[in-house]
Amino acid sequence: MQAVDFNSDMGEGFGPWTIGDGVDAELMAYISSANIATGFHAGDPGTMRRTVARAKQLGVAIGAHPGFRDLVGFGRRHIQAPAQELVDDMLYQLGALREIARAQGVTLQHIKPHGALYMHLARDEEAARLLVQNLQIIEPTLLLYCMPNSVIWRVAKELGQPVVREFYADREYDLTGSIVFTRHVRALDPATVAARVLRACQTGLVRTVEGEDLFIEFDSICLHSDTPGALELVEATREALDQAGIAVVNGLAVVNRLEV
């Protein structure tokens, strides 16, 4: 791998409350794409505006990060709702960030569902297909960040929505290729995370919770800003990529290179 996108979830406080270590401003300097919370699982208009401004200052691409309507559970609790209701909620959140960004002269690069909603769309074809069909109408060139070989990845490829496949630096995988989902994330060792990411970039392999290697293809690395010690994790990972000669570019640059 010669180039990879590096993304992180941003703006996930609410009013005076912050999530994680509150290091968004510092962490933004090391990534290429920011997923900005859009109000349902976290975030508020002022936080969205400030996060867009910081990304613009640093040349970081931005995307909408819509979640379940679940502030208390930080969008990590599954909500069983009709597909149309879920898609309505996502379009509502997408529109909110798009207008706040447009007021600052910034366009959205991507959309990436959050938490339990991300996992729901990875397996629920009705909701995934309805979302992609709507994106094809309103934003047919908007990148969709998703898990490789998931249901929504397959639907997006079928309907022509451009996709960015993710590798999770701070989450475990099982042998099915799925993320081992958790609501409570523990602190991780920066050197271990950096080595794991570098191995995935150089060999396409990740060690699963079953203790076996899994081959995984991806275009972007995700490291969550709410993981304890996130800034140290991002710094170590970025340093490892730089030293290995792997360029960090935004998702659109990765997709364009793949199409060439």
C-alpha positions in Angstrom: 0.0 0.0 0.0 1.5 3.3 -1.1 -1.3 5.6 0.2 -4.1 5.4 2.6 -6.8 7.7 4.1 -6.7 8.2 7.9 -10.1 9.2 9.4 -11.4 9.9 12.9 -14.8 10.7 14.4 -14.9 14.4 15.5 -17.2 16.8 17.3 -18.8 14.2 19.5 -19.3 16.4 22.5 -22.6 18.1 23.3 -22.9 21.6 24.6 -20.4 22.0 27.4 -19.8 18.2 27.6 -16.9 16.5 25.9 -16.3 12.9 25.0 -13.1 11.0 25.5 -10.0 13.2 26.2 -11.3 16.2 24.3 -8.4 16.2 21.9 -10.1 16.8 18.6 -8.3 20.0 17.7 -4.9 18.4 18.3 -5.8 15.1 16.7 -7.0 16.7 13.5 -3.4 17.6 12.6 -2.6 13.9 12.0 -5.6 12.7 9.9 -6.9 13.3 6.4 -10.6 12.9 6.8 -12.9 13.9 9.7 -16.3 12.3 10.4 -18.3 15.0 12.1 -21.2 14.1 14.5 -24.5 15.5 13.3 -26.5 15.9 16.5 -28.4 12.6 17.1 -25.8 10.5 18.9 -23.6 13.5 19.7 -22.7 17.0 18.4 -24.6 20.3 18.2 -24.7 23.1 15.6 -21.9 25.2 17.3 -19.7 22.1 17.7 -20.3 21.2 14.1 -19.4 24.7 12.9 -16.2 24.8 15.0 -15.1 21.3 13.8 -15.7 22.3 10.1 -13.6 25.4 10.7 -10.7 23.4 12.2 -10.8 20.9 9.3 -10.9 23.7 6.8 -7.9 25.4 8.5 -5.8 22.1 8.2 -7.1 21.0 4.8 -8.8 17.9 6.3 -11.8 16.5 4.3 -15.1 16.3 6.1 -18.0 14.0 6.2 -21.3 13.6 8.0 -21.4 11.1 10.8 -25.1 10.4 11.5 -26.2 8.1 14.2 -29.2 6.6 15.9 -31.3 9.1 17.8 -29.5 8.1 21.1 -27.7 10.8 23.0 -27.8 8.9 26.2 -26.3 5.8 24.7 -23.9 7.7 22.4 -25.4 5.9 19.4 -24.0 2.6 20.5 -27.4 1.0 21.4 -29.3 -0.6 18.6 -32.7 0.9 17.9 -35.2 -1.2 15.9 -36.9 1.2 13.5 -38.4 1.0 10.0 -35.9 1.5 7.2 -37.6 4.7 6.0 -37.4 6.2 9.5 -33.7 5.5 9.7 -33.0 6.9 6.3 -35.1 10.0 7.0 -33.0 10.6 10.2 -29.7 10.1 8.2 -30.7 12.5 5.5 -31.8 15.1 8.1 -28.4 14.9 9.7 -26.6 15.0 6.4 -28.4 18.1 5.4 -27.6 19.8 8.7 -23.9 19.4 8.3 -23.9 20.1 4.6 -25.4 23.6 5.2 -23.2 24.4 8.1 -20.2 23.5 5.9 -21.5 25.3 2.9 -21.7 28.5 5.0 -18.0 28.2 5.4 -17.3 27.4 1.8 -16.6 23.7 2.4 -18.2 20.8 0.7 -18.7 17.3 2.1 -16.5 14.5 0.9 -18.3 11.6 2.5 -20.9 10.1 4.8 -20.2 7.6 7.4 -22.9 6.2 9.7 -21.9 5.9 13.4 -21.7 3.1 15.9 -24.7 0.8 16.1 -26.2 2.3 13.0 -23.0 1.6 11.0 -23.3 -2.1 12.1 -27.0 -2.2 11.3 -26.4 -1.0 7.7 -23.6 -3.5 7.4 -26.2 -6.3 7.6 -29.7 -4.9 6.9 -30.3 -4.8 3.1 -33.6 -2.9 3.2 -32.1 0.1 5.1 -28.8 0.0 3.2 -30.5 -0.1 -0.2 -32.9 2.7 0.7 -30.0 4.9 2.0 -27.9 4.3 -1.2 -30.9 4.9 -3.4 -31.5 8.3 -1.7 -27.8 9.2 -2.0 -27.9 8.4 -5.7 -30.6 11.1 -6.0 -29.2 13.9 -3.8 -25.4 13.2 -3.6 -24.4 10.5 -6.2 -20.7 11.4 -5.9 -20.6 11.4 -2.1 -18.2 8.8 -0.7 -19.8 6.2 1.5 -17.5 4.9 4.3 -18.3 1.3 5.2 -17.0 -2.1 6.2 -15.6 -4.1 3.3 -17.8 -7.0 2.1 -20.7 -5.7 4.1 -24.3 -5.5 2.8 -24.1 -1.8 2.3 -20.8 -2.1 0.6 -22.3 -4.6 -1.9 -25.4 -2.4 -2.5 -23.3 0.7 -3.0 -21.1 -1.1 -5.6 -24.2 -2.4 -7.3 -25.9 1.0 -7.5 -22.8 3.0 -8.3 -22.2 5.0 -5.1 -18.5 5.4 -4.5 -17.2 3.6 -1.4 -14.3 3.8 0.9 -13.6 0.6 2.8 -12.4 1.0 6.4 -9.9 -0.7 8.7 -10.4 -0.1 12.4 -7.2 0.5 14.2 -8.7 0.5 17.7 -11.2 -2.3 17.4 -10.9 -6.1 17.3 -12.0 -8.3 14.3 -13.4 -11.8 14.3 -12.9 -14.4 11.5 -16.1 -13.3 9.7 -14.4 -9.9 9.1 -16.8 -8.2 11.4 -15.8 -5.6 14.0 -16.2 -6.9 17.6 -18.6 -4.2 18.8 -18.2 -2.8 22.3 -19.9 0.1 24.2 -17.0 0.5 26.6 -13.5 0.9 25.0 -10.4 0.3 27.0 -7.1 2.1 26.8 -4.7 0.6 24.2 -0.9 0.6 23.8 0.2 3.1 21.1 3.0 1.0 19.8 0.8 -2.1 19.5 -1.9 -0.2 17.6 0.7 1.4 15.2 2.3 -2.0 14.5 -1.2 -3.5 13.9 -2.1 -0.8 11.4 1.3 -1.0 9.6 1.0 -4.8 9.3 -2.4 -4.4 7.8 -1.2 -1.8 5.3 1.9 -3.9 4.3 0.5 -7.4 4.3 -3.3 -7.0 4.3 -3.5 -9.2 7.5 -5.0 -8.6 10.9 -5.0 -10.9 13.9 -8.5 -11.8 15.0 -9.9 -12.5 18.5 -9.8 -16.2 17.6 -6.0 -15.9 17.3 -5.9 -16.4 13.5 -4.9 -14.0 10.7 -7.6 -12.6 8.5 -7.0 -11.0 5.1 -8.7 -7.6 4.8 -8.8 -5.0 2.0 -9.3 -1.4 2.9 -8.8 2.2 1.7 -9.0 4.1 5.0 -7.8 3.6 8.6 -10.2 4.7 11.3 -9.2 5.5 14.8 -11.8 6.9 17.2 -11.3 10.2 19.0 -13.2 8.9 22.0 -10.8 6.0 22.6 -8.8 6.6 25.8 -5.4 8.0 24.8 -6.6 8.7 21.3 -4.0 11.4 20.6 -1.1 9.2 21.5 -2.6 6.4 19.3 -3.0 8.6 16.3 0.5 10.1 16.7 2.1 6.7 16.9 0.1 5.4 13.9 0.9 8.4 11.8 4.6 8.2 12.6 4.6 4.5 11.6 2.9 5.3 8.3 5.3 8.2 7.6 8.4 6.2 8.4 7.2 3.3 6.1 6.7 5.7 3.2 2.9 5.3 3.2 1.3 8.6 2.2 -1.7 9.8 4.1 -4.3 11.3 1.7 -8.0 11.9 2.0 -10.6 9.4 0.8 -11.3 11.1 -2.5 -7.6 10.9 -3.4 -7.6 7.2 -2.6 -10.7 6.5 -4.7 -9.4 8.5 -7.6 -6.1 6.6 -7.6 -8.0 3.3 -7.5 -10.1 4.4 -10.5 -6.9 5.3 -12.4 
